[in-house]
Amino acid sequence: MIKEIITTSYAILKKSKAGDFSGVKSELDLLGIGHDENSLAIAFKITQSTKSLKEALSELEKHEKSGTVDSILLEVKEEIKTNE
């Protein structure tokens, strides 16, 4: 699910602010791609920390293989709290 979100919404995620995923949600709903808040948050954090779609997908794969996706979620939740 996270890979689909990044692949289809990379540009919108890049322009988004932490916690404000309304534009991304609209696009995903239009395309019929499932999503939840945690997946959006992880996709946002990975997108913000990379310079290209290819790099973002590579970063996601690295975190999935090492089992550290949850640590990304914790980081972005703190960032969202700060922005609120």
Phi, psi and omega in degrees: 000316181296320180298317178297319180297312180297315183298317184273336188236022184306310184297318180291319177299322181299326182270349184285162173252153182305125178090344180255088184251020185299318179295320179294315180300317180300315180296316180295320178297317179299322181273355179074029181261125180293148180200159172220171185300318182294317179296319177297318180296317179295315179299319179299310183298316179295317180298318181294332184266006181235166184254352181206163177299317180300316179294321179296316179294323177295318179296317178299314180300318179299315180292323178294318180294323182270354178074028183252019180297323180297328179292327176296318180299318178298317180298313184289328176296321175296319179296320179294317177301318180297319182287335179284000000 
